Structure formats: structure tokens, C-alpha cells
Amino acid sequence: MRHKLETLGNATLVLYEDGHPVLATDPWLEGRCYSGSWALERRLTDSERQAVMSADYLWISHGHPDHFHIPSLALLPRGKTILLPDHYSPDIENYLDSQGFAVEVLPYRGWRQLSPGVRCLCLDNENQDAILIVEAGDSLMVNLNDSPLCGDAGFIRKLVVGHERAKTYMAALC
């Protein structure tokens, strides 16, 4: 299996397996947020937008509007599976459920198989943020997003060292 990771701006990443989008993170597809003060660096192409919309799974890290972008979510097909961290409050889960999405809360440090060659693990924290770790073939991607480590540095280090044959990539916003 062949895997490819594409970054679309801010925190939106798309992971492909054999050319098919398996996972997209924090979908911000158009428009502005934070009362209009933040915008995407560039307009996404139609193929980039389509990749996010046709991904098998979406992952939303936390409730800030550049990660949980409601106008972009309105563009997504209903029934799509959205993966969430196990945050204290179910507000995001309840909202997405009310909008017709299939919502799955990922257990802390529990692997979730997404396709034959892709699995992910979520590290939610007391900051109400989350880190996503994705294993795709011989690669390990640590998506720190804009989350503080909150005590997970040792766990992440052990995962990286344990995947000594893997190529390791890190994505971070700050």
C-alpha cells in the first residue's frame, strides 16, 4: 500500500492510501473565523476540497473555530464519520450528532484501525485539546496540532522509538 500526506493549510491534513483519502483533520475549507480576523492563506482547489469531503474519516481536535469550523462542516456530506477526542464535555459530539454526522469518540491512547494500512491514536488532554498519532504503512505521523503535550512527551517518545523502522513526521502549528 502506498500512503501520502498532504497539508492544506492551518490544521487541515489529508492522508491518502493508494490514492484514496482515508483521513482528513480539522477541516477548514473556506471562509474566515474569529470574527473575520483569521483566513486561510490561500483558496483551496476543488480537488483539495473534494479530498476532504470524500475522506472516510474526519478528525476534529478541539472546539476552536479554526479547527471546528462550522461553515466548512456544513459543506460535508451527512453520515460521514467524525472522530473526536474524549473531552470533558460532550458539546461537540452532541452538536455533530444533531447535524447528522456519525460521531465516534476515541479512547485515550487507544489505537483505532481506519483501513488495512492505517490506524490512529488520540491523546486528549486537560487543555481540552488533542494530539493525533497516525501509523500508515512504515510511517508514523505525530500531529501535535496546537496542543500542549500535557504529560504525553514520554509516551510519544516511546512510540517513535518503538517504530524504529518507520519514517516519523511531526506536524505542529506552534
JORAQUI-V656260 format. One record per residue. N is the residue number from 0. RES is the residue in one letter. PSI is psi in degrees with one decimal (none if undefined). Layout:
BEGIN
n=N res=RES psi=PSI
n=N res=RES psi=PSI
END
This chain:
BEGIN
n=0 res=M psi=145.1
n=1 res=R psi=132.0
n=2 res=H psi=147.2
n=3 res=K psi=139.6
n=4 res=L psi=131.3
n=5 res=E psi=133.3
n=6 res=T psi=133.2
n=7 res=L psi=1.7
n=8 res=G psi=152.3
n=9 res=N psi=-113.2
n=10 res=A psi=12.2
n=11 res=T psi=116.0
n=12 res=L psi=150.0
n=13 res=V psi=128.1
n=14 res=L psi=125.8
n=15 res=Y psi=145.9
n=16 res=E psi=118.9
n=17 res=D psi=42.0
n=18 res=G psi=-6.3
n=19 res=H psi=131.2
n=20 res=P psi=116.4
n=21 res=V psi=-41.7
n=22 res=L psi=135.1
n=23 res=A psi=141.3
n=24 res=T psi=146.8
n=25 res=D psi=66.8
n=26 res=P psi=111.7
n=27 res=W psi=103.5
n=28 res=L psi=-25.4
n=29 res=E psi=169.4
n=30 res=G psi=-167.2
n=31 res=R psi=172.6
n=32 res=C psi=-178.7
n=33 res=Y psi=59.3
n=34 res=S psi=34.1
n=35 res=G psi=1.3
n=36 res=S psi=-16.1
n=37 res=W psi=141.3
n=38 res=A psi=160.0
n=39 res=L psi=150.4
n=40 res=E psi=-35.0
n=41 res=R psi=160.2
n=42 res=R psi=133.4
n=43 res=L psi=147.2
n=44 res=T psi=163.0
n=45 res=D psi=-38.5
n=46 res=S psi=-33.9
n=47 res=E psi=-45.0
n=48 res=R psi=-42.0
n=49 res=Q psi=-36.6
n=50 res=A psi=-43.9
n=51 res=V psi=-45.8
n=52 res=M psi=-25.9
n=53 res=S psi=2.9
n=54 res=A psi=143.4
n=55 res=D psi=-36.5
n=56 res=Y psi=147.7
n=57 res=L psi=147.2
n=58 res=W psi=131.9
n=59 res=I psi=122.6
n=60 res=S psi=-40.3
n=61 res=H psi=179.8
n=62 res=G psi=4.9
n=63 res=H psi=144.4
n=64 res=P psi=-12.0
n=65 res=D psi=-1.0
n=66 res=H psi=-40.6
n=67 res=F psi=74.1
n=68 res=H psi=99.4
n=69 res=I psi=-42.6
n=70 res=P psi=-34.7
n=71 res=S psi=-38.6
n=72 res=L psi=-32.2
n=73 res=A psi=-21.5
n=74 res=L psi=-13.7
n=75 res=L psi=147.4
n=76 res=P psi=136.7
n=77 res=R psi=151.7
n=78 res=G psi=-13.7
n=79 res=K psi=142.3
n=80 res=T psi=122.8
n=81 res=I psi=124.5
n=82 res=L psi=136.5
n=83 res=L psi=152.2
n=84 res=P psi=162.4
n=85 res=D psi=72.6
n=86 res=H psi=166.0
n=87 res=Y psi=-41.8
n=88 res=S psi=140.7
n=89 res=P psi=16.1
n=90 res=D psi=-47.1
n=91 res=I psi=-44.7
n=92 res=E psi=-47.1
n=93 res=N psi=-41.4
n=94 res=Y psi=-49.1
n=95 res=L psi=-39.0
n=96 res=D psi=-42.6
n=97 res=S psi=-20.4
n=98 res=Q psi=1.7
n=99 res=G psi=12.9
n=100 res=F psi=152.8
n=101 res=A psi=118.5
n=102 res=V psi=134.9
n=103 res=E psi=123.4
n=104 res=V psi=124.1
n=105 res=L psi=133.3
n=106 res=P psi=147.6
n=107 res=Y psi=125.0
n=108 res=R psi=18.7
n=109 res=G psi=128.3
n=110 res=W psi=141.7
n=111 res=R psi=118.2
n=112 res=Q psi=126.4
n=113 res=L psi=-29.3
n=114 res=S psi=176.4
n=115 res=P psi=-32.3
n=116 res=G psi=9.0
n=117 res=V psi=131.0
n=118 res=R psi=157.9
n=119 res=C psi=163.0
n=120 res=L psi=138.6
n=121 res=C psi=137.1
n=122 res=L psi=94.7
n=123 res=D psi=159.8
n=124 res=N psi=173.9
n=125 res=E psi=-11.6
n=126 res=N psi=1.2
n=127 res=Q psi=36.3
n=128 res=D psi=-177.3
n=129 res=A psi=156.2
n=130 res=I psi=139.9
n=131 res=L psi=132.0
n=132 res=I psi=128.4
n=133 res=V psi=129.5
n=134 res=E psi=120.2
n=135 res=A psi=106.0
n=136 res=G psi=-125.1
n=137 res=D psi=17.6
n=138 res=S psi=148.2
n=139 res=L psi=125.2
n=140 res=M psi=122.9
n=141 res=V psi=108.0
n=142 res=N psi=92.8
n=143 res=L psi=-20.5
n=144 res=N psi=-131.4
n=145 res=D psi=30.8
n=146 res=S psi=139.5
n=147 res=P psi=159.1
n=148 res=L psi=-32.0
n=149 res=C psi=45.7
n=150 res=G psi=2.8
n=151 res=D psi=3.8
n=152 res=A psi=-44.3
n=153 res=G psi=-41.4
n=154 res=F psi=-45.6
n=155 res=I psi=-43.2
n=156 res=R psi=-43.5
n=157 res=K psi=-38.7
n=158 res=L psi=-46.0
n=159 res=V psi=-46.8
n=160 res=V psi=-37.2
n=161 res=G psi=-17.5
n=162 res=H psi=50.9
n=163 res=E psi=-27.1
n=164 res=R psi=-10.9
n=165 res=A psi=152.0
n=166 res=K psi=132.4
n=167 res=T psi=133.9
n=168 res=Y psi=146.6
n=169 res=M psi=133.7
n=170 res=A psi=131.0
n=171 res=A psi=141.4
n=172 res=L psi=-19.1
n=173 res=C psi=none
END
